[in-house]
Every structure is written in C-alpha cells, then in structure tokens.
Amino acid sequence: MSTADRTARTGGRVRSQDAHDAVLSATAELVEEIGYQRVTMEGVAQRANVAKSTIYRWWKSKPQLVMDAYRQTVEQRVPAPDTGDIRGDLVEFTTQLYRIDAYPVRAKALRGLMAEAQLDSVFAQAFREWVDGRRAVVTQLLTRAVERGELTADIDADYAADQLFGVFWYRLLTGRPLEPERAAEHVDRLLRGIIRT
C-alpha cells in the first residue's frame, strides 16, 4: 500500500468519525432548542451538514439517535468521578447533576424526554436504557467503594442509586430547586442510611 493510499484511508476514517460526532452534537443541540417531538432526521442532517442516508447508516430510528446523542452529551457534562473515596465521588457526581438548574434549557429538554417516554413505548425503551446507564455510574461507584472496604458487601447498591436519582428526578419534574450547594448534605444522608456502624 502506498503512502498516498494510507493517507486517503486514514482521512476517510477521520471524516467518518467527524460526521458521526457532528450528527450527535447536532441532535443534542436540537433536542435542547426545539424539543424531542420537533426533531427530525432531516433537521439533524441539515444541522450536521451530512446526508440523511449517512444518519440512517448508524441509527435506524429517531429514538436511538436522540438517546445516543444525549448519552454522549450527558457523559461529557457529568462524567463518572474518581476522587478516591465514596463520599467524594458521590458529592462530585450529585453536585454536577444538580447544576442542571443553572441551565433551564437543558432542564426543559430533560423533562420533555421523560414526558415522551410516558407516551411512546418505542422511545421509552431507548430512554430507559439511557437512564439505566446513568444509574450504573452510581452503582459502580458503590461497588468500587465495597472493593476498597469503605462499604460492606451487603449494601443494596440499586436501591441507593434509586434514592440518589429519586431526589433528582422528583425535583426536576416538579420544578423544585436542585441546589448544588446541598449535594454534600444529601449524600451524607444517603450514606448514613447505607453505612452500618
């Protein structure tokens, strides 16, 4: 293979990845700008400057595309922390979650996605998979804490994750404030409930 051929092939992969990333970014932007129901594959293609057929090569449906885009976006905004101890991890993660209050457009988009999941069974599946992925971040933090000896092995990590996200979703959906400065307090209450003394 010539140097020119290698360069061309590498360039092709780069362009393909660039297009893939552009589609995900465009989709997340549109969800937050106009809401899930008004997002179309045509609109995403136009925003990302790609052909609609390019989108369908990677995603077979709008629910898959939207939740893949939101998965990437939220993972970048609220990454899994690694502070070295469970309290630090949970405080960092919860603080980042609660900061959505500073971004009303993001909060509105997330409420819209939750509402859509109650109305559309196909979208609900994609949405539930995304929610499960976010819960898995917390259960993995707790599992890691067990491995470090910070927590006992008999904790119910799934229930603890439900408690943490229960506060988040309840306040988000009812419009009550999600105060980042209270994240540590909420985490301490959660930990008191699962740590055996």
C-alpha positions as a printed Julia matrix, in Angstrom:
197×3 Matrix{Float64}:
   0.0    0.0    0.0
   1.37   3.41  -0.97
   1.74   6.32   1.42
  -0.96   8.13  -0.55
  -3.35   5.2   -0.11
  -2.71   5.04   3.65
  -3.28   8.78   3.96
  -6.5    8.58   1.99
  -7.83   5.72   4.09
  -6.91   7.4    7.35
  -8.52  10.59   6.13
 -11.67   8.64   5.32
 -11.89   7.26   8.84
 -11.34  10.71  10.3
 -14.06  12.19   8.1
 -16.43   9.38   9.05
 -15.81   9.93  12.77
 -16.16  13.68  12.3
 -19.54  13.16  10.61
 -20.64  10.77  13.37
 -19.69  13.29  16.07
 -21.34  16.13  14.15
 -24.62  14.2   13.99
 -24.59  13.51  17.74
 -23.77  17.12  18.57
 -26.42  18.45  16.21
 -29.05  16.11  17.65
 -28.35  17.12  21.24
 -28.43  20.8   20.28
 -31.77  20.43  18.51
 -33.35  18.49  21.38
 -32.48  21.32  23.72
 -33.51  24.03  21.26
 -36.83  22.7   19.95
 -37.72  19.57  21.95
 -37.8   15.89  21.04
 -41.06  15.89  19.08
 -39.89  18.57  16.66
 -36.53  16.95  15.96
 -36.4   15.27  12.54
 -33.75  13.29  10.75
 -33.85  15.95   8.02
 -33.24  18.7   10.53
 -30.34  16.84  12.09
 -28.81  16.18   8.67
 -29.05  19.84   7.8
 -27.55  20.98  11.12
 -24.73  18.41  10.93
 -24.12  19.08   7.22
 -24.41  15.4    6.3
 -26.72  13.37   4.08
 -29.78  11.84   5.72
 -28.62   8.45   4.43
 -25.44   8.91   6.47
 -27.52   9.18   9.64
 -29.55   6.08   8.81
 -26.35   4.13   8.25
 -25.64   4.47  12.01
 -29.08   4.88  13.56
 -32.24   3.11  12.43
 -34.65   5.34  14.31
 -35.02   8.76  15.87
 -35.29   7.39  19.45
 -31.96   5.57  19.07
 -30.29   8.65  17.63
 -31.63  11.05  20.23
 -30.72   8.91  23.22
 -27.27   8.09  21.81
 -26.71  11.81  21.38
 -27.93  12.57  24.87
 -25.87   9.73  26.32
 -22.7   11.24  24.88
 -23.65  14.78  25.89
 -24.52  13.91  29.48
 -21.45  11.7   29.92
 -19.35  14.72  28.95
 -21.25  17.08  31.24
 -21.5   14.7   34.21
 -18.65  12.17  33.93
 -18.07   9.35  36.38
 -15.85  10.79  39.14
 -12.88   9.12  40.8
 -11.89  11.16  43.85
 -10.53   8.22  45.83
 -13.4    7.78  48.3
 -17.12   7.14  48.02
 -18.26  10.36  49.69
 -16.11  12.46  47.39
 -17.31  10.54  44.35
 -20.99  10.87  45.23
 -20.71  14.54  46.18
 -18.95  15.34  42.91
 -21.47  13.39  40.85
 -24.52  14.78  42.67
 -23.22  18.35  42.52
 -22.83  18.06  38.76
 -26.34  16.58  38.46
 -27.86  19.42  40.47
 -26.14  22.05  38.34
 -28.78  21.47  35.68
 -30.78  24.19  37.48
 -28.32  26.71  36.06
 -29.32  25.62  32.54
 -33.11  25.96  32.15
 -32.99  24.85  28.51
 -31.31  21.58  29.5
 -33.79  21.02  32.33
 -36.73  21.62  30.0
 -35.29  19.2   27.43
 -34.82  16.5   30.05
 -38.37  16.94  31.34
 -39.56  16.67  27.74
 -37.69  13.41  27.23
 -39.2   11.98  30.42
 -42.69  13.03  29.29
 -42.18  11.47  25.87
 -41.14   8.2   27.49
 -44.59   8.04  29.12
 -46.34   8.41  25.77
 -44.22   6.49  23.26
 -43.33   2.88  24.06
 -40.58   2.73  21.44
 -38.93   5.86  22.75
 -39.48   4.63  26.32
 -37.18   1.67  25.71
 -34.34   3.86  24.45
 -34.92   6.32  27.29
 -34.93   3.56  29.92
 -31.64   2.19  28.59
 -30.13   5.67  28.95
 -31.49   6.05  32.49
 -30.12   2.62  33.4
 -26.72   3.7   32.1
 -26.7    6.74  34.38
 -27.8    4.63  37.35
 -24.98   2.22  36.56
 -22.49   5.03  37.18
 -23.69   5.28  40.78
 -23.89   1.53  41.38
 -20.35   1.18  40.03
 -19.14   3.89  42.43
 -20.72   1.99  45.3
 -19.28  -1.34  44.12
 -15.84   0.23  43.93
 -16.3    1.5   47.5
 -17.11  -2.04  48.63
 -13.94  -3.29  46.96
 -11.94  -0.6   48.81
 -13.51  -1.64  52.1
 -15.4    1.63  52.6
 -18.79  -0.07  52.45
 -19.93  -3.54  53.45
 -20.75  -6.05  50.74
 -24.39  -6.34  51.81
 -25.39  -2.83  50.73
 -28.21  -2.57  48.21
 -26.46  -0.52  45.52
 -29.52  -0.47  43.24
 -31.73   0.94  45.99
 -29.11   3.52  46.92
 -28.93   4.64  43.27
 -32.73   4.93  43.23
 -32.59   7.14  46.31
 -29.99   9.44  44.79
 -31.79   9.78  41.46
 -35.19   9.89  43.13
 -34.38  13.29  44.62
 -33.01  14.48  41.29
 -35.98  13.41  39.16
 -38.62  14.48  41.68
 -37.22  17.97  41.99
 -36.57  18.27  38.27
 -40.08  17.2   37.29
 -41.88  19.29  39.94
 -39.78  22.4   39.4
 -38.35  22.4   42.92
 -34.79  23.71  43.18
 -31.85  21.35  42.78
 -29.34  23.24  44.88
 -25.75  22.14  44.15
 -24.63  23.55  47.49
 -26.84  20.95  49.21
 -25.4   17.98  47.32
 -22.97  17.09  50.11
 -25.79  17.19  52.68
 -27.95  14.88  50.56
 -25.05  12.48  50.01
 -24.31  12.37  53.73
 -27.92  11.44  54.45
 -27.75   8.71  51.81
 -24.53   7.32  53.21
 -25.86   7.33  56.77
 -28.65   5.11  55.54
 -26.38   2.51  53.97
 -23.31   2.5   56.21
 -23.53   0.13  59.16
 -21.96   1.42  62.35
